[in-house]
Amino acid sequence: MKDKTDALVNLILEVAQEQLICNLPQSKVLIYTGENEGNKKTEAYNFKVIGGEKNPDDEEEGEDEQDE
């Protein structure tokens, strides 16, 4: 099941990038999954954040401005 979930997440992220909804790896993306929802004893929720990396081009521009 985990392999199918990972494959689905990858497809969703690919479409989101094609549609310019997100810009990985700079954009932060929160992935939320729930298992056994509705069953109070066994329900579980997982959260995962991916992305949020700084754009190397932005860092270079900041260095150039400091040099002047």
Residue, then its C-alpha position, 0 to 999 in steps of 0.5 A: m500500500k505504501d508503494k501505491t501511496d508514494a506513486l500517487v503522491n509523485l503523480i500529484l506533485e508532477v501534475a502540480q508542477e506542470q500546472l505551476i501550482c508548486n515549484l519544488p524544491q522551493s515550495k513547501v508541500l504538506i502531505y497528509t494521509g489518514e488510515n482507518e478513519g472513523n475507527k477510534k482505536t486504530e485510526a492514524y494520521n501522518f504528516k510529511v513536509i517536503g521542499g522548502e529549500k532556498n533557491p540557489d539563485d536567490e542566495e547568489e543575488g544576496e551575496d552580490e548585493q553585499d559585495e557592492 
